[in-house]
Amino acid sequence: MKFLTKINRNYFILLTITLLVVTVSAFFTLNKILLHNTKQHLIEQTSLIKKQIAERSELPNIYPIIEVKKDTQNSFVEPSFKRILIKNEKEDEMEEFLEYSNQIKVKANFYTVKLRESTFESEDLVAILTGSLSILLLSVLIITFFISKKFNKTVWKDFEKNLQKIEQFSFTANKPLSLLKSDIEEFDRLNKVVDNLTEKLGADYLSLKEFSENASHEIQTPLSIVLLNLEEVLQQDLNEETFKKVLTSIHALKRLSTLNQSLILLTKIENKQFIADRTINFNELIVRKTEEFSSLFETKNIKVELELSNDFVVKINEQLAEILVNNLLSNAIKHNINQGEILISLTENEFKICNTGEQNSLTDDTIFNRFTKGNSKSYGLGLAIVKNICETNLLQIHYSKNEFNCFSITHKIENKG
């Protein structure tokens, strides 16, 4: 989950809880205030009724609002409030009233007074006030939410741009990581840490790359000398045992030389030392290469089928294009069976090569790893080289298997956002 999404979600949850708490609290608070005011009003009316009886000697009775009854004696009625239901004749329904009962003394006489006030209007008023307050609060919170969301996006805009730069950063590009400055202290601290880290890693990467290049080139020279000397020794009159040892050594050194050359090639590809200066038609290249490999196909009785429709065209270094096709064809021959098949199809958007072969445990995630091999005669660098060539030339390669083992190369779709 994105950081801003989490902030907005938490804000929304807080907004909802706050709204519920405030609405419920407002409802009960307003209800209590109005009830208190109603009681005070009824008590004040009792004083007015007492004054009216004293001055006019008449009992005001207005049903169901006011009921006054003369008592024969003092019954010591305690003042009390209670809710009662009285039928509304007009509406033909029961209506709730708050009733205040008390006994008053006017001159030498005692009177029981019952004053009532409808709670219906009070409840309506509470509902209206609570609803209005809730709508007002909800509007404020929603406006605040969207303003905060917009503000957060503005604050995090530079961070998102820096994050994209870090994601796209590569040491092979040989360009420094230039992060945008921010007016937020924590972001600036993070930028400094990332800059320092990439500078250190970049220096280490360059040192390691230089060491690898130098070591590979330095190893190749003594290997060539040793091979040349052993081949000269092989021309001499040797006994059978010595001849076999020299021959085994030559084969081992040749394999080591091939491995070293493959590693040098991988390093050059990763360092982008091959310029994509040609537009290569792979249909023409495949036709030419299958003719070159024809003797190898015949050796294992492999049947080759070409299906060429539209031209598969790539802007790539010519040498790399040949290496890519050579490695794929070599792999299809090495891991094929006697009297097997190789199917090659090319369209405008895909170059696909499939071959029969024995079952293996390799997958699309593992087959292109360095030193991943299907048999002991291979160092497992051929497909790693193919993968690197594709990655550095905006191509995608995938491996799949069912009846055939297939490698498909397509043009990479670049993200535009």
N, C-alpha and C positions, 0 to 999 in steps of 0.2 A: 504494500500500500504506500502511495506517495505521501510525503510529509504534509503537504498542503491539504491533501484529501483527508488525512487523519485530523488535522487541526479543524477543518471545516465540519467534519463529522462530530468531533467533540463539542464544537461550538453549537451545533444543531441540537445535540443531546442536552447540553446545558440550557439552551433556549427553551426547549420543550419542558424540562423540569421546572425552570424558573416561571414559565407561564402558568403551569399547573398550580404551583405553590402559591403564586401571587393571586390567581383567580379564586382559588378555594379560600385563601386567607381574607381576600377582599369581600367575598360573599358573606362569610361568618362575621367579619368585623362590621360591615355595613348593616347586617341584620341585627346585630347586638346594639349598635348605635340607634337605629330606628326604633327598636323595641324599648330602649331606655327613654327616648324622647316621647314615645307614646305613653309610657307610664307616667312620666312627669306631667304630660298634658292632662291625663285623667285625674291626677292628684290636684292639679291647679283648678280643674273644673269643679271638684268637690268643694273647694273654698268658695267659688262663685255661687254654687247652689246653696250653700249654707248662708251666704249673705242675702241671696234672693228670698229664702224662706223667712229670714229674720226681718227683712224690710217689707215684704209684700204678704207674708203669711199664706203663701200658696205653694203647692207642691208641683214643681215642673216635671212632667212625665212626657217623654217623647220616645215611644217604643220604636226600635229596640235600643236606642242610644242612651236614654236616661230613664231610670226607674227609681222613684222615691216613695218609700212607704213609712208611715208613722208607726212607731212601736209603742206598746203600752208600758213597757219598762225597759230598763237598760239590760241588754242581753250580752253585753261585753263582746261584740263582734270584732275580731281582729282584722285589720286591713289586709286584703289579699288580692292577688292577681291570678287569673286562670283563663285558659282558652276554652271557648264554648262554640257550639255550632247552632246557628239560627237559620231557619228557612227563609230564603228570599222569595217572596210571593211573586214578584215580577219575573224573576228569572227561573222560578220553580226549581231551585236547587239550594243545597245547604251552603251557608257561608260562614267562614270562621271569624270570630270576634275575640278581642282581648277584653276581659271583664275585670273591672276594679270594684270590689265590695268593701264597704266601710259603714260604721255607725257614727252618726254625728249628733251633737247635742245643741239644740237651739233653744235658748232660754231654759225652760224646765222640761222641754220635750226631747225625745230621742227619735231619730229617723235612720232607717236603713237605706243607704244610697248605693245603687248599682249603675256604674257608668261603663259604656262599651264603645269600642272603636274597631272598625273593620281592619283586619290585617291583610286583606286582599290587595289593597292599594300599596301597602308597605312592601309586600312581597314582590309586586310588580316593579316597584321603584328599585328595590334591591337587585332584581334581575336585570333591569335596564342599566343601572349604574355598573353592575359587575360586568355585563356584556360589553358596555362602552369602554370600560377600563381595560378589559381583555383585548378588545379589538385595537385600542390605542397602543397597548403594550406590545401586542403582536406585530403591529405595523412598525413600531420603533425597532423591535428586535430584528425583523426581516430586513429593514433598510440598513440597520447596523451590520447584519450578516453579509449582505451583498457589498457594502462599502468595505468591510473588513476583508472579504474575499478578493475584491479588486486590489485593495492596498497590499495584501499579502503577495499577490501575483507580481505586483510592481517591485516589492522588496526582494522577491526571490528570482526576479527575471535575470539578473546578472549571474546569480548562482547557477541557474539552469544553463545559461550559455557557457559558463566555465565547466560545468559538468559534461556538456557535449564536447567541448574541446579536449577534456581529459579522456573521454571515451574514444575520440578519433585520433588521439596522440599515438605516434609510433616512433620508436628510436631509429627505425630504418629510414624514415623521411629526412633525418638529419636537420630538423628544424626545432628551434626552442619552443617550449610551451609558454605562450604569452596569455596569461589570465587577466580578465578585466578587473580593474580596481573597484572596490566597493566602499561605501561610507559606513559600513557596519563592521565593527571591530572584530567580531568572531569570524566573519567571512574573510577579512584581510589576513587574519592569523592562519586560517586554513589555506589560503592561497600561498602564503609564504612557506608553509610546511610542504605543500605539494611541489612548489618550485624548487625548494632545496632538495627534496627527495628525487625529483626527476633529473636534476642536475647531477646528483651523485650517481644515480642509476645510469644516466647517459654516459658519464665518464667511464663507469665500469663496463658498460656495453661496448664502447669504442675500444677500450683496452683489450677486452676479450676478443672482439672481432679482429683487431690487428694481430693479436697473438695467434688466433686460429688461421688467419691468412698466411702469416709468416711461417707458422709451423707446417702447414700443408705444403707450401711451396718448398720449404727447406727439406721436407721429408722426400719429396718427389725426386730431387736430384740424386741423393745417395741410393735410392731405390733403383733408378735408371742405371747407375754405375754398377751396382751389384748384379743386376740382371744381365748387363752387357758382359761382365766378367764371367758369370756362370755359363752364359751361352758360349763363350770362348773356351771355357774349361770343357764343356760338353763336346767340343770338336776334337778333343784329345783322345788318346787311346786309354780308355778307362775300363776297369773291371765292371762286371754287371751290377754288383752291390753299390759301388760308388756312382755309377751312371744313374741308377734309380734314385739315390739320395739327391744328386744334383738336379735331376728332373723334377722331383717333388719340391725341392726348394724353389726352382724357377716358377712352377705353378703357384706356389704359395705367395711368392713375391709379386707375381702378376695380379693375383687377386687383391693383394694389399695395395698395389699401385692403382688398380681400378677403384677400390674403395676410397683411396685418397683423392683421386680425380673427381669422384662423385661428391665427396664432401666439399672440395673446392668449388665445384659447380653449384652446389646448394648455397654456399656462402655468397657466391657472386649473384645468384638469383635473388637471395634475401636482401642483398645490398643494392639491388636494382642497378647492376652494372650493365645490363642488357637493355638497350634502347628499343622501344617498340616503334620501329621506323618503316615497317613494311605492312601492307595489307595482303594477308595470305589467304588464298582460296584453298581450304582444306580438302575439297573434292579432288583438285588436281594433285595435291600433296599425297593423299591417300592412294590414288591410282599409281603414282610413281613409287611409293614405298612398298606397296604390295608386290610390285614387280621385282623390287630389290630383295624382298624377303621370300620370293617364290621357292628358292632352293631349300630354305628352312621349312616351309610348309610341306614340301615334298618329302623331306626327311621323316616327318611324323604322320605322313598321309593325311594332312589336314585340309579340309575343304573350306574354301573362302568364298563368301557371298557378299557382293557389294550392292547396296541399294542407294543410289545417288539421285536425289530429287533436286531440290533447290541448293544453291551454293551456300556452304557454311563459311562465312568470311570473318576474319579476326585481324585487328591491327596488333601485330606482335613482331618481335625479333625473329628473323628467319631461322637462325640457329636454334632458338628455343622451340619454335614450331616443329622442327625436325626431331629434336630430342623428345618432345612430348609424344609425337606419333611413334617414334622408334621404341620408346619405353612401353607404350601401350601394346604395340604389336609383339614386342619381346615377351611381355607378361602373358599375353594371350597364347603364345606358343609354349612358354615354359610350363604354364599351369594347365595345359591342355592334355588330352589323352590321344593315344594312337587312333587314327581314323576319326578324329574329332572334327568340330566345325568352328569357324569364326564368322560371325555375322557383323558386317559394318554397314551402318546406315547414316546418311547425312541429310539434314534438312536445313532450312534457313536458320532455325533456332536451336538445333541440337546435332551434336556429333556423338554417335553411340557405337560402342564396340563390345560385342558379347562373344564368349567362348564356352565350349563345353569343358568340363573339368570335374575333378573330385570334390566332394563336399568338404567345407572348411568351417571353422568357427569365427572367421573374421566378419566384421560388420562395417558399415559406412563410417562409424566413429573410430575404428581401430586400424583399418587396412592401410590408411595413408600415413600412419605413424612411422617414424624412422626405426629401422632395424626390426620392423614387423615383417616376418617372412613366412611363406607357406611351405618352403622346403629348405633343407640345409645348404643347398648350393647357391643360395641368394643372400645378399646382405640386407635386403629389404629397403633399399634406398631408391629404387626406380620409381615407385609410386609416390614416395615422398617428394621426389623431384617434380613429378607430374603435378602434384597438388600445389607446390610452390609456384610453378610456372602459371597455373590457372589463377592463383590468388593475386599474383602480381600483374596479371593482364585482364582483369575484370571478367574472369570466367569462373563458373562453378562446376565442380565435378562431384558426382555421387556414385556410390557402388550399391548394386542390388543383386540378389541371387534368387533364382527359382530353378528352372530347368537349365538356364545358362547363368554364367557369371558376367554381369554387365557393368560397364563404366559409361556414364552419360555426361557430356560436357555441354553446358548451356551458357548463354550470356548472362552476366550478373545484373540483376535489377537494383539500381542504386536508390537508397532512401532519399526522398526530397523533403525532408521536414524532420 
